[in-house]
Amino acid sequence: MDNQNRNNKDPNKNNKQGFSFVIIVTLLTAIMVFALYQFQSYGNEEKEITYNEFLKMVEERKVDSVEVRSDRIVITAKKEKGERVAKEYYTGVIRDDTLSNKLYKAGVEYKQQVPDTSSMIAMQIISYFLPVVLLVGMLVWMTRRMSKGGGIMGVGKSNAKMYVEKQTGVTFKDVAGQDEAKESLQEVVDFLHNPGKYTSVGAKLPKGALLVGPPGTGKTLLAKAVAGEAKVPFFSLSGSAFVEMYVGVGASRVRDLFKQAQQMAPCIIFIDEIDAIGKSRDNQLGSNDEREQTLNQLLAEMDGFESNKGLVLLAATNRPEILDPALLRPGRFDRRIIVEKPDLKGRVDVLKVHSKDVKMDETVDLDAIALATSGAVGSDLANMINEAAINAVKNGRNAVSQSDLFEAVEVVLVGKEKKDRIMSQEERRIVSYHEVGHALVSALQKDAEPVQKITIVPRTMGALGYVMQTPEEEKFLNTKKELEAMLVGALAGRAAEEIVFETVTTGASNDIEKATKIARAMITQYGMSEKFGLVGLESIQNKYLDGRPVSNCGQATASEIDKEVMRMLKDAYEEAKTLLSEHRPSLDKIADFLIEKETITGKEFMEIFHEVEGIDPGQKKETEERIAMSPIE
């Protein structure tokens, strides 16, 4: 095993060596051709003159010696005063029977060069045929590499990286919040360790498992953990690594990959973003010969190996709906393992895993952070822990505190504070009333969520201010009343602007977008409209990516849906204006306090609200601290 690992330590080593060899051969050929031409022209540093000028020099007795060659006449002039070396000239050979007499009369020493025809022929052969021989040899070498599956400079060679447990250093202990996925993959690991326990009953090792989930949930980490737990070789590469501009290269790489894997079995092959080569072949408009040949070869290879050899194929994607049906049938990818966003307990476990090497003080409460980060994936939580550690160092502390963690949550969600952006006093008042409008309406509705923080400090992601929510518990369902309360809360910022300033601004664009999305979903997906009833008018496409809805109705129905959305938003906006108008003193008091402090906590907000409204906090449980996350842009 160790020898094999050493041989495969650098998967691109052969490709690099081949490419270097081609470069060296090309350079040597160019140098040799250049040297040959230089050799041929060596000594030809004479100045060219006309034949008439040559005869004139002879008549004026300025010529010392003449050598008649096959292609030229070389003239050596007599030295003049001050010259160390005599000048040399040359001219073309012209048939002149009187030349020898003229040279004899002028006392010029002359000689005729005897041509060496054999050396000339050899030089011609070398100068013209040697480069051709070298190029032909290079082509033969590349052809032999292609016949061995390597392709031109390794184009058809699989560039899969191989990992063993000691190299990945990842086990199931390093993966948190995905208990169901780990349980499904644990059976694969156990089968690789103890195949007899399963084969005695007649069970077969699954040929493949498809990891499906949103980006950042840990699909690649899970695949590495399987390799670490199974202690078998682990081939890892991306789906895009198969596809090249040459048709047939991807199929060659697939063959080479499975050939290597079968030699190393038992082992695991992991293909990340398999949708790059596994896209459905039904769409003729978007067909691609190279991608389809690669997919066909992958399907053939998955049918060609026996599961009892211990070869398992893992793949990851966040677009399962576009994969070819032939790839998903039993016998190829036998299992589909969903890697969802972690729930509350999962987020706590993820935070613990990523914070195990981070120093934290006694104020840290990871449960509160997990509650405030509903919808966050593993990569988001890891980023928050890292940002909190950076904040602690920046503030001169040796350990991370709870305030550092909450600040990190804000940085990930809405960006860093823009301390250099100075708003005018009028804009500060508008933003303050806008945010307090959200918070006050949320406090007045029992179906809204508790207050954590209100701020009017601009953020780098475009928010001029925002209100942060902290739900009391993890929720997986929303009632119709809760969604209606969300609509009222989202539009309360715009309502506060109109009530106080008798005009509106561009700051409610994000609120309007969110409210429209909620209202449309209530009508088209949740069946919460009296007009349309329980009709599914939209379906979700790319569930694990943007989750964009696709219409399933005609134009006439779509027009009626738009009218119903406008009606719901109008009713919610009127409700928000009514609530704020009835509690205008609280709105003014809290907004003035926010303008002065720039940032207030949910506790301070509720204290002012109770004071103005004359409410006893101990008796009024329904008005607990409430807030809705709503950035103003």
VENHU-V262533 format. One record per pair of residues at least 6 apart in sequence whose C-alpha atoms are under 8 Angstrom apart, sorted by the first residue. I is the first residue (numbers start at 0). GAP is how many residues later the second one is. D is the distance in whole Angstrom. If there is no record, write none. Layout:
((I & GAP & D) (I & GAP & D))
This chain:
((4 & 157 & 8) (7 & 154 & 7) (8 & 153 & 8) (9 & 151 & 8) (10 & 148 & 6) (10 & 149 & 7) (10 & 150 & 6) (10 & 151 & 8) (11 & 147 & 6) (13 & 140 & 7) (14 & 138 & 6) (14 & 139 & 5) (15 & 137 & 8) (17 & 135 & 6) (17 & 136 & 8) (18 & 134 & 6) (21 & 116 & 7) (24 & 109 & 8) (24 & 113 & 8) (28 & 102 & 6) (28 & 105 & 7) (32 & 94 & 6) (32 & 98 & 7) (35 & 91 & 6) (36 & 90 & 7) (45 & 28 & 8) (45 & 41 & 8) (45 & 42 & 5) (45 & 43 & 5) (45 & 44 & 6) (46 & 41 & 7) (46 & 42 & 5) (46 & 43 & 6) (47 & 41 & 6) (47 & 42 & 5) (47 & 43 & 6) (48 & 40 & 7) (48 & 41 & 6) (48 & 42 & 5) (49 & 41 & 6) (49 & 42 & 8) (50 & 40 & 6) (50 & 41 & 7) (50 & 43 & 8) (53 & 21 & 8) (53 & 37 & 7) (56 & 6 & 6) (57 & 44 & 8) (57 & 45 & 7) (57 & 48 & 6) (57 & 50 & 8) (58 & 43 & 8) (58 & 47 & 7) (60 & 45 & 6) (61 & 15 & 6) (61 & 16 & 6) (62 & 12 & 7) (62 & 13 & 6) (62 & 14 & 4) (62 & 15 & 5) (62 & 45 & 6) (63 & 11 & 8) (63 & 12 & 6) (63 & 13 & 5) (63 & 14 & 5) (63 & 44 & 6) (63 & 45 & 7) (64 & 10 & 6) (64 & 11 & 5) (64 & 12 & 7) (64 & 43 & 5) (64 & 44 & 5) (64 & 45 & 5) (65 & 7 & 7) (65 & 8 & 6) (65 & 9 & 5) (65 & 10 & 6) (65 & 42 & 7) (65 & 43 & 6) (65 & 44 & 4) (65 & 45 & 7) (66 & 6 & 6) (66 & 7 & 5) (66 & 8 & 7) (66 & 43 & 6) (66 & 44 & 5) (66 & 45 & 6) (66 & 46 & 7) (67 & 6 & 6) (67 & 25 & 8) (67 & 42 & 8) (67 & 43 & 6) (67 & 44 & 5) (67 & 45 & 6) (68 & 43 & 6) (68 & 44 & 5) (68 & 45 & 8) (68 & 46 & 8) (69 & 23 & 8) (69 & 43 & 7) (69 & 45 & 7) (70 & 21 & 7) (70 & 22 & 6) (71 & 18 & 6) (71 & 19 & 6) (71 & 20 & 5) (71 & 21 & 5) (72 & 17 & 5) (72 & 18 & 5) (72 & 19 & 6) (72 & 20 & 6) (73 & 14 & 7) (73 & 15 & 6) (73 & 16 & 4) (73 & 17 & 7) (74 & 13 & 6) (74 & 14 & 5) (74 & 15 & 6) (74 & 16 & 8) (75 & 10 & 7) (75 & 11 & 6) (75 & 12 & 5) (75 & 13 & 6) (76 & 9 & 6) (76 & 10 & 5) (76 & 11 & 6) (76 & 12 & 8) (77 & 8 & 6) (77 & 9 & 8) (78 & 6 & 7) (78 & 7 & 5) (78 & 8 & 7) (79 & 6 & 8) (102 & 6 & 7) (102 & 7 & 7) (141 & 9 & 8) (141 & 10 & 6) (141 & 11 & 7) (142 & 8 & 8) (142 & 9 & 8) (144 & 6 & 6) (144 & 7 & 7) (144 & 8 & 8) (144 & 9 & 8) (145 & 6 & 6) (145 & 8 & 8) (145 & 10 & 8) (148 & 7 & 6) (148 & 8 & 6) (148 & 103 & 7) (148 & 107 & 7) (149 & 6 & 5) (149 & 7 & 5) (150 & 6 & 7) (150 & 98 & 8) (154 & 94 & 7) (155 & 93 & 5) (155 & 94 & 7) (155 & 96 & 5) (155 & 97 & 5) (155 & 100 & 8) (156 & 95 & 7) (156 & 96 & 5) (156 & 99 & 6) (157 & 84 & 8) (157 & 95 & 5) (157 & 96 & 7) (157 & 98 & 6) (157 & 99 & 5) (158 & 78 & 8) (158 & 82 & 8) (159 & 75 & 6) (159 & 76 & 6) (159 & 77 & 5) (159 & 97 & 7) (160 & 73 & 8) (160 & 74 & 6) (160 & 75 & 5) (160 & 76 & 7) (161 & 71 & 6) (161 & 72 & 5) (161 & 73 & 5) (161 & 74 & 6) (162 & 64 & 8) (162 & 70 & 6) (162 & 71 & 5) (162 & 72 & 6) (162 & 73 & 8) (163 & 63 & 7) (163 & 64 & 7) (163 & 67 & 7) (163 & 68 & 6) (163 & 69 & 5) (163 & 70 & 6) (164 & 62 & 6) (164 & 63 & 4) (164 & 64 & 7) (164 & 66 & 5) (164 & 67 & 7) (164 & 68 & 8) (165 & 62 & 8) (167 & 56 & 7) (167 & 60 & 7) (168 & 59 & 7) (169 & 51 & 8) (169 & 54 & 6) (169 & 55 & 5) (169 & 58 & 6) (170 & 53 & 7) (170 & 54 & 4) (170 & 55 & 7) (170 & 56 & 8) (170 & 57 & 5) (170 & 58 & 6) (171 & 10 & 7) (171 & 50 & 7) (171 & 53 & 5) (171 & 54 & 7) (171 & 57 & 7) (173 & 51 & 8) (173 & 179 & 7) (174 & 43 & 8) (174 & 46 & 7) (174 & 47 & 7) (174 & 50 & 8) (174 & 175 & 8) (174 & 178 & 8) (175 & 170 & 6) (175 & 173 & 6) (175 & 174 & 5) (175 & 177 & 7) (176 & 165 & 5) (176 & 166 & 7) (176 & 168 & 7) (176 & 169 & 4) (176 & 170 & 6) (176 & 172 & 6) (176 & 173 & 6) (177 & 161 & 7) (177 & 162 & 8) (177 & 164 & 7) (177 & 168 & 7) (180 & 156 & 6) (180 & 157 & 7) (180 & 158 & 6) (181 & 40 & 8) (183 & 153 & 7) (184 & 41 & 7) (185 & 40 & 8) (187 & 17 & 7) (187 & 18 & 7) (188 & 37 & 6) (188 & 40 & 7) (188 & 41 & 5) (189 & 40 & 8) (190 & 6 & 8) (190 & 7 & 7) (190 & 14 & 7) (191 & 38 & 7) (191 & 74 & 7) (191 & 118 & 6) (192 & 37 & 7) (197 & 6 & 7) (203 & 103 & 7) (203 & 104 & 7) (204 & 102 & 6) (204 & 103 & 7) (204 & 105 & 7) (204 & 107 & 8) (205 & 101 & 7) (205 & 106 & 7) (205 & 125 & 8) (205 & 127 & 8) (205 & 128 & 6) (205 & 129 & 8) (206 & 95 & 7) (206 & 100 & 6) (206 & 104 & 7) (206 & 105 & 5) (206 & 106 & 6) (206 & 124 & 7) (206 & 125 & 6) (206 & 126 & 6) (206 & 127 & 7) (207 & 104 & 6) (207 & 105 & 4) (207 & 106 & 6) (207 & 107 & 8) (207 & 123 & 8) (207 & 124 & 6) (207 & 125 & 4) (207 & 126 & 6) (207 & 127 & 7) (208 & 103 & 8) (208 & 104 & 6) (208 & 105 & 5) (208 & 106 & 6) (208 & 124 & 5) (208 & 125 & 6) (208 & 126 & 5) (208 & 127 & 6) (208 & 128 & 7) (209 & 104 & 6) (209 & 105 & 5) (209 & 106 & 6) (209 & 107 & 8) (209 & 123 & 6) (209 & 125 & 6) (209 & 126 & 5) (209 & 127 & 6) (210 & 8 & 6) (210 & 103 & 7) (210 & 104 & 6) (210 & 105 & 5) (210 & 106 & 6) (210 & 125 & 6) (210 & 126 & 5) (210 & 127 & 6) (210 & 128 & 7) (211 & 7 & 8) (211 & 104 & 6) (211 & 105 & 5) (211 & 106 & 6) (211 & 107 & 8) (211 & 108 & 7) (211 & 124 & 7) (211 & 125 & 6) (211 & 126 & 5) (211 & 127 & 6) (212 & 6 & 7) (212 & 104 & 7) (212 & 105 & 5) (212 & 125 & 6) (212 & 126 & 5) (212 & 127 & 5) (212 & 128 & 8) (212 & 331 & 6) (213 & 104 & 6) (213 & 125 & 8) (213 & 126 & 7) (213 & 127 & 7) (213 & 330 & 4) (213 & 331 & 6) (214 & 103 & 7) (214 & 329 & 8) (214 & 330 & 7) (215 & 161 & 6) (215 & 162 & 6) (215 & 163 & 5) (215 & 164 & 7) (216 & 122 & 6) (216 & 123 & 7) (216 & 124 & 6) (216 & 125 & 8) (216 & 160 & 5) (216 & 161 & 5) (216 & 162 & 7) (217 & 121 & 7) (217 & 160 & 7) (217 & 161 & 8) (218 & 97 & 6) (218 & 120 & 7) (219 & 52 & 7) (219 & 96 & 7) (222 & 47 & 7) (222 & 91 & 7) (223 & 10 & 8) (226 & 6 & 7) (226 & 7 & 6) (226 & 41 & 7) (231 & 34 & 6) (231 & 35 & 5) (231 & 36 & 7) (232 & 31 & 7) (232 & 32 & 8) (232 & 33 & 7) (232 & 34 & 5) (232 & 35 & 6) (233 & 33 & 6) (233 & 34 & 5) (233 & 35 & 6) (233 & 36 & 7) (234 & 26 & 8) (234 & 32 & 8) (234 & 33 & 6) (234 & 34 & 5) (234 & 35 & 6) (235 & 33 & 6) (235 & 34 & 5) (235 & 35 & 6) (235 & 36 & 8) (236 & 33 & 6) (236 & 34 & 5) (236 & 35 & 6) (237 & 33 & 5) (237 & 34 & 5) (237 & 35 & 6) (237 & 36 & 7) (238 & 32 & 6) (238 & 33 & 6) (238 & 34 & 5) (238 & 35 & 5) (238 & 36 & 7) (238 & 37 & 5) (238 & 38 & 6) (239 & 33 & 8) (239 & 34 & 8) (239 & 36 & 6) (239 & 37 & 7) (241 & 7 & 7) (241 & 8 & 4) (241 & 9 & 8) (241 & 11 & 6) (241 & 12 & 7) (241 & 35 & 8) (241 & 52 & 7) (242 & 6 & 7) (242 & 7 & 5) (242 & 34 & 7) (242 & 47 & 7) (242 & 48 & 6) (242 & 51 & 8) (243 & 6 & 7) (243 & 46 & 7) (244 & 45 & 8) (245 & 44 & 7) (246 & 42 & 7) (246 & 43 & 5) (246 & 46 & 8) (247 & 42 & 6) (247 & 45 & 7) (247 & 46 & 7) (248 & 41 & 8) (248 & 45 & 8) (249 & 40 & 7) (249 & 41 & 7) (249 & 43 & 7) (249 & 44 & 5) (250 & 42 & 6) (250 & 43 & 4) (250 & 44 & 8) (250 & 45 & 8) (250 & 46 & 5) (250 & 47 & 7) (253 & 40 & 7) (253 & 43 & 7) (253 & 44 & 6) (253 & 47 & 8) (254 & 42 & 7) (254 & 46 & 7) (257 & 43 & 7) (260 & 6 & 7) (260 & 7 & 8) (260 & 8 & 7) (260 & 50 & 7) (261 & 47 & 8) (261 & 49 & 7) (264 & 44 & 6) (264 & 45 & 6) (264 & 46 & 6) (265 & 43 & 6) (265 & 44 & 4) (265 & 45 & 5) (266 & 43 & 6) (266 & 44 & 5) (266 & 45 & 7) (267 & 43 & 6) (267 & 44 & 5) (267 & 45 & 6) (267 & 46 & 7) (268 & 42 & 8) (268 & 43 & 6) (268 & 44 & 5) (268 & 45 & 6) (269 & 43 & 6) (269 & 44 & 5) (269 & 45 & 5) (269 & 46 & 8) (270 & 42 & 8) (270 & 43 & 6) (270 & 44 & 5) (270 & 45 & 7) (271 & 43 & 6) (271 & 44 & 5) (271 & 45 & 7) (272 & 42 & 7) (272 & 43 & 5) (272 & 44 & 5) (272 & 45 & 8) (273 & 41 & 6) (273 & 42 & 6) (273 & 43 & 6) (274 & 42 & 6) (274 & 44 & 7) (274 & 45 & 8) (274 & 47 & 7) (274 & 48 & 6) (275 & 15 & 8) (276 & 14 & 5) (276 & 15 & 7) (276 & 17 & 7) (276 & 18 & 6) (277 & 13 & 8) (277 & 17 & 6) (277 & 45 & 5) (277 & 46 & 6) (277 & 49 & 7) (278 & 43 & 6) (278 & 44 & 5) (278 & 45 & 5) (279 & 42 & 6) (279 & 43 & 5) (279 & 44 & 4) (279 & 45 & 7) (280 & 6 & 7) (280 & 11 & 7) (280 & 43 & 6) (298 & 27 & 8) (298 & 28 & 7) (298 & 33 & 8) (301 & 30 & 6) (302 & 28 & 8) (302 & 29 & 7) (304 & 6 & 8) (312 & 20 & 8) (317 & 224 & 8) (317 & 226 & 6) (317 & 227 & 7) (318 & 223 & 6) (318 & 224 & 8) (318 & 225 & 7) (318 & 226 & 8) (320 & 221 & 7) (326 & 6 & 7) (327 & 6 & 7) (340 & 34 & 7) (340 & 35 & 7) (340 & 36 & 5) (340 & 37 & 8) (341 & 33 & 8) (341 & 34 & 8) (341 & 35 & 6) (341 & 36 & 8) (342 & 31 & 8) (342 & 32 & 8) (342 & 131 & 8) (343 & 26 & 6) (343 & 27 & 6) (343 & 30 & 7) (343 & 130 & 6) (346 & 23 & 5) (346 & 29 & 8) (346 & 30 & 8) (346 & 31 & 8) (346 & 34 & 8) (347 & 18 & 6) (347 & 19 & 6) (347 & 22 & 6) (349 & 28 & 6) (349 & 31 & 7) (349 & 32 & 8) (350 & 15 & 7) (350 & 19 & 8) (350 & 30 & 6) (350 & 31 & 7) (350 & 34 & 7) (351 & 14 & 8) (353 & 28 & 6) (353 & 31 & 7) (354 & 30 & 7) (357 & 31 & 7) (357 & 41 & 8) (357 & 42 & 8) (358 & 39 & 7) (358 & 40 & 5) (358 & 41 & 6) (359 & 39 & 5) (359 & 40 & 4) (359 & 41 & 6) (360 & 38 & 6) (360 & 39 & 6) (360 & 40 & 6) (361 & 39 & 8) (362 & 38 & 6) (362 & 39 & 6) (363 & 36 & 8) (363 & 37 & 6) (363 & 38 & 5) (363 & 41 & 8) (364 & 37 & 7) (368 & 36 & 7) (368 & 37 & 7) (368 & 40 & 8) (370 & 99 & 7) (370 & 100 & 7) (370 & 101 & 8) (370 & 102 & 7) (370 & 103 & 7) (371 & 97 & 7) (371 & 98 & 5) (371 & 99 & 7) (372 & 36 & 7) (373 & 100 & 8) (379 & 32 & 7) (382 & 29 & 8) (383 & 21 & 7) (383 & 24 & 5) (383 & 25 & 6) (383 & 28 & 7) (384 & 20 & 7) (384 & 23 & 7) (386 & 18 & 8) (386 & 21 & 5) (386 & 24 & 8) (387 & 12 & 6) (387 & 16 & 5) (387 & 17 & 5) (387 & 19 & 7) (387 & 20 & 5) (388 & 10 & 8) (388 & 11 & 6) (388 & 15 & 7) (390 & 9 & 8) (390 & 13 & 6) (390 & 17 & 8) (391 & 6 & 7) (391 & 7 & 6) (391 & 8 & 5) (391 & 9 & 7) (391 & 12 & 6) (409 & 6 & 7) (413 & 45 & 6) (413 & 46 & 7) (413 & 47 & 6) (413 & 48 & 8) (413 & 49 & 7) (414 & 44 & 5) (414 & 45 & 5) (414 & 46 & 5) (415 & 43 & 5) (415 & 44 & 5) (415 & 45 & 8) (416 & 40 & 6) (416 & 41 & 6) (416 & 42 & 5) (416 & 43 & 6) (417 & 39 & 7) (417 & 40 & 5) (417 & 41 & 5) (417 & 42 & 6) (418 & 38 & 8) (418 & 39 & 8) (420 & 37 & 7) (427 & 28 & 7) (427 & 167 & 7) (428 & 162 & 8) (428 & 166 & 7) (429 & 67 & 7) (429 & 71 & 8) (430 & 25 & 7) (430 & 33 & 7) (430 & 34 & 7) (430 & 201 & 8) (431 & 24 & 6) (431 & 33 & 8) (431 & 159 & 5) (431 & 160 & 8) (431 & 162 & 6) (431 & 163 & 6) (432 & 60 & 7) (432 & 63 & 6) (432 & 64 & 7) (432 & 67 & 8) (432 & 154 & 7) (432 & 155 & 8) (432 & 158 & 5) (433 & 58 & 7) (433 & 59 & 4) (433 & 60 & 6) (433 & 62 & 6) (433 & 63 & 6) (433 & 198 & 8) (434 & 19 & 7) (434 & 20 & 8) (434 & 21 & 8) (434 & 30 & 7) (434 & 31 & 6) (434 & 32 & 6) (434 & 58 & 6) (434 & 195 & 8) (434 & 197 & 8) (435 & 18 & 8) (435 & 57 & 7) (435 & 151 & 7) (435 & 154 & 7) (435 & 155 & 6) (436 & 55 & 5) (436 & 56 & 5) (436 & 58 & 7) (436 & 59 & 5) (436 & 143 & 7) (436 & 150 & 7) (437 & 29 & 7) (437 & 51 & 5) (437 & 52 & 7) (437 & 53 & 8) (437 & 54 & 5) (437 & 55 & 5) (437 & 189 & 7) (437 & 190 & 7) (437 & 192 & 7) (438 & 12 & 7) (438 & 15 & 8) (438 & 28 & 7) (438 & 50 & 8) (438 & 187 & 7) (438 & 188 & 5) (438 & 189 & 6) (439 & 140 & 8) (439 & 147 & 7) (439 & 187 & 8) (440 & 47 & 8) (440 & 48 & 6) (440 & 51 & 7) (440 & 135 & 7) (440 & 138 & 7) (440 & 139 & 7) (441 & 6 & 5) (441 & 7 & 7) (441 & 43 & 8) (441 & 47 & 6) (441 & 184 & 5) (441 & 185 & 5) (441 & 186 & 6) (442 & 7 & 8) (442 & 180 & 6) (442 & 181 & 7) (442 & 182 & 6) (442 & 183 & 5) (442 & 184 & 7) (443 & 135 & 8) (443 & 179 & 7) (444 & 40 & 7) (444 & 178 & 8) (445 & 176 & 6) (445 & 177 & 7) (446 & 34 & 7) (446 & 35 & 5) (446 & 38 & 6) (447 & 34 & 7) (447 & 37 & 6) (447 & 38 & 7) (447 & 178 & 6) (447 & 179 & 7) (447 & 180 & 7) (448 & 20 & 6) (448 & 21 & 7) (448 & 22 & 5) (448 & 23 & 7) (448 & 176 & 8) (448 & 177 & 5) (448 & 178 & 5) (448 & 179 & 6) (449 & 19 & 6) (449 & 20 & 6) (449 & 21 & 6) (449 & 22 & 7) (449 & 152 & 8) (449 & 174 & 7) (449 & 175 & 5) (449 & 176 & 3) (449 & 177 & 5) (449 & 178 & 8) (450 & 16 & 8) (450 & 17 & 7) (450 & 18 & 6) (450 & 19 & 6) (450 & 150 & 8) (450 & 151 & 4) (450 & 152 & 8) (450 & 174 & 5) (450 & 175 & 4) (450 & 176 & 4) (450 & 177 & 7) (451 & 15 & 8) (451 & 16 & 6) (451 & 17 & 6) (451 & 18 & 6) (451 & 149 & 6) (451 & 150 & 5) (451 & 151 & 8) (451 & 173 & 8) (451 & 174 & 8) (451 & 175 & 7) (452 & 14 & 6) (452 & 15 & 5) (452 & 16 & 7) (452 & 146 & 7) (452 & 147 & 6) (452 & 148 & 4) (452 & 149 & 5) (453 & 11 & 8) (453 & 12 & 6) (453 & 13 & 5) (453 & 14 & 6) (453 & 140 & 8) (453 & 145 & 6) (453 & 146 & 5) (453 & 147 & 6) (453 & 148 & 7) (454 & 10 & 5) (454 & 11 & 6) (454 & 12 & 7) (454 & 139 & 7) (454 & 143 & 6) (454 & 144 & 4) (454 & 145 & 6) (455 & 8 & 6) (455 & 9 & 4) (455 & 10 & 7) (455 & 138 & 8) (455 & 139 & 8) (455 & 142 & 5) (455 & 143 & 6) (456 & 7 & 6) (456 & 8 & 6) (456 & 141 & 6) (456 & 142 & 7) (457 & 6 & 4) (457 & 7 & 6) (458 & 6 & 7) (461 & 170 & 8) (461 & 171 & 6) (462 & 168 & 5) (462 & 169 & 5) (462 & 170 & 5) (463 & 167 & 7) (463 & 168 & 6) (463 & 169 & 6) (464 & 166 & 6) (464 & 167 & 6) (464 & 168 & 8) (465 & 163 & 7) (465 & 164 & 5) (465 & 165 & 4) (465 & 166 & 6) (466 & 160 & 7) (466 & 161 & 6) (466 & 162 & 5) (466 & 163 & 6) (466 & 164 & 7) (467 & 159 & 7) (467 & 160 & 6) (467 & 161 & 5) (467 & 162 & 7) (468 & 157 & 8) (468 & 158 & 5) (468 & 159 & 5) (468 & 160 & 5) (469 & 157 & 8) (479 & 48 & 7) (482 & 35 & 7) (483 & 88 & 7) (485 & 29 & 8) (485 & 142 & 8) (486 & 28 & 5) (486 & 31 & 7) (486 & 32 & 7) (486 & 82 & 7) (486 & 85 & 6) (487 & 84 & 5) (487 & 85 & 6) (487 & 87 & 7) (487 & 88 & 5) (488 & 87 & 7) (488 & 139 & 7) (489 & 21 & 5) (489 & 22 & 7) (489 & 24 & 7) (489 & 25 & 6) (489 & 138 & 8) (489 & 140 & 7) (490 & 17 & 8) (490 & 20 & 6) (490 & 21 & 7) (490 & 24 & 7) (490 & 81 & 7) (490 & 82 & 6) (490 & 85 & 7) (491 & 81 & 7) (491 & 84 & 5) (491 & 85 & 7) (491 & 88 & 8) (492 & 15 & 7) (493 & 10 & 7) (493 & 11 & 8) (493 & 14 & 6) (494 & 78 & 7) (494 & 81 & 6) (494 & 82 & 5) (494 & 85 & 8) (495 & 81 & 7) (495 & 84 & 7) (496 & 6 & 6) (496 & 7 & 6) (496 & 8 & 8) (497 & 6 & 6) (498 & 78 & 7) (498 & 82 & 7) (505 & 127 & 7) (506 & 125 & 5) (506 & 126 & 5) (507 & 124 & 6) (507 & 125 & 7) (508 & 123 & 8) (508 & 124 & 7) (509 & 120 & 8) (509 & 121 & 7) (509 & 122 & 7) (509 & 123 & 7) (510 & 119 & 7) (510 & 120 & 8) (510 & 121 & 7) (514 & 54 & 7) (515 & 49 & 7) (515 & 53 & 7) (518 & 46 & 6) (518 & 49 & 7) (518 & 50 & 7) (519 & 41 & 8) (519 & 45 & 6) (521 & 6 & 5) (521 & 7 & 7) (522 & 6 & 5) (522 & 9 & 7) (522 & 38 & 7) (522 & 41 & 8) (522 & 42 & 8) (523 & 11 & 7) (523 & 12 & 6) (523 & 13 & 5) (523 & 14 & 5) (523 & 37 & 8) (524 & 10 & 8) (524 & 11 & 5) (524 & 12 & 6) (524 & 13 & 6) (524 & 14 & 7) (525 & 8 & 8) (525 & 10 & 8) (526 & 6 & 5) (526 & 7 & 4) (526 & 8 & 6) (526 & 9 & 7) (527 & 6 & 8) (535 & 16 & 8) (536 & 14 & 6) (536 & 15 & 5) (536 & 16 & 6) (537 & 11 & 6) (537 & 12 & 5) (537 & 13 & 4) (537 & 14 & 5) (537 & 15 & 8) (538 & 10 & 5) (538 & 11 & 5) (538 & 12 & 7) (538 & 13 & 7) (539 & 7 & 6) (539 & 8 & 6) (539 & 9 & 4) (539 & 10 & 6) (540 & 6 & 6) (540 & 7 & 6) (540 & 8 & 6) (540 & 9 & 6) (541 & 6 & 7) (579 & 7 & 7) (584 & 27 & 7) (585 & 22 & 8) (585 & 23 & 6) (585 & 26 & 6) (585 & 27 & 7) (588 & 19 & 8) (588 & 23 & 8) (589 & 15 & 7) (589 & 18 & 7) (589 & 19 & 7) (593 & 6 & 6) (601 & 23 & 6) (601 & 24 & 7) (601 & 25 & 8) (602 & 22 & 7) (604 & 20 & 8) (605 & 18 & 8) (605 & 19 & 6) (609 & 6 & 7) (609 & 7 & 7) (616 & 7 & 8))
